[in-house]
Amino acid sequence: VVGIQASRWHELKRPIEHHDLQVLELKSVAKSTGVVVQQQFASIADRCGIPLAVLSDQGSDLKKGLRFSPEIQSQHPDPRLIIDLSDIAHKVASVLKRILEQDERWSQFTSQCGKTKAAIQQTKLAHLTPPKPKSKARYMNIAKQVRWGRRMGNLLSSHRQGRLSAVQQEELPAPLLEQKLGWIEEYKQELPQWQELSDMGQALCHEIRIEGYHADSATLLPDKLPAVHSKQARQLREEVIAFVASQCKKVPAGERLPGSSEVLESLIGKGKRLEGQQSQSSFTRQILAMASSVVTLTEEVLQSALRKAGIKHVKAWCSENLPQSVQSKRHRDLGPIKKEQKRDNIKTTPTPIF
């Protein structure tokens, strides 16, 4: 759980970045439920005060957990409930998902991309493989597939018009190119429409990242968006503007609140990269690096941190908050792995020199 002071947010004229945040809670749980989330928020409220608003992706555990107890709600400066806001990127992704799941041509395109990746990854065309869609939040990342499709279409057009260089003609065998990637031509009408749909989603997210939610957000938003031509992009535009208007109704007059939690997604992504392979199965003490990533490191900050928290404190925190990792269990049950001794590293008795 991360937070930003309302006064700090009001000063920003850009999207929130890691160093703008404060880590309010970092806890590993076996299963997140509404009760667990509510307990965490109650703990944060005791330490940091009652929040003005909470922004989330509206996961079921978070929605239940945000129903604060009457005691917490009674301490809020506003007589209304603590403001529960929804992240713009997740809303855009959910609308995109609904639109594209109804588009049979999109399903055919993505299926063909998967088949093509398998068909050319061991050939001279391996560098032209389509991008692999993410298993999660894939509708937030359609731009990569659409961009690949349009660029591949341009390459195919250049090939057919004889505009490839001599090197390209040698390294891109014409029969193989047509056989494996000629199908792109079938989508030359849809790709520009999907590009417009993707661009509209990016533009909607961009504006709310900077402006957030306030009384005039929904009114000002249409003038800041690109022109729309396709039916799909128009549907996305109208639905998301209506959603922004519903969020703005929750915001007190004269107040402006964040509308994008992508900085948190970015921070979690950074933590996973630092964890490396461990992030696929369990967390290690490296998870603390996520918290340190929001700090602007100076000599004074480092000295203060080292005085306040030593190795024993880190070990104690890890023991209390982190379960035993998969690797440590493997080491416990199977024993340590002996390093293979390479021939070059074999130690031999030195030959005496006389």
Buried (B, 14 or more C-beta within 10 A) or exposed (E): BBBBEBEEBEEBEEBBEBEBBBBBBBBEEEEBEBEBBBBBBBBBBEEEEBBBBBBBBBEEBBBBBBBBEEEBBEEBEEEEEBBBBBBBBBBBBBBBBEBBEEBEBBEBBBEBBEEBBEBBEEEBBEEBBBEEBEEEBBBBBBBBBBBBBBEBBEBBEEBBEEEBEEEEEEEBBEEEBBEBBEBBEEBEEBBBBBBBBBBBBBBBBBBBBBBBBBBEBBEEBEEEBEEBEBEBBBBBBEBBBEBBBEBBEBBBEEBBBBBBBBBBBBBEEBBBEBBEEBBEEBBBBBBBBBBEBBBEEEEEEEEEEEEEEEEEEEEEBBEEBBEEBBEEEEEEEEEEEEEEEEEEEEEEEEEEEE
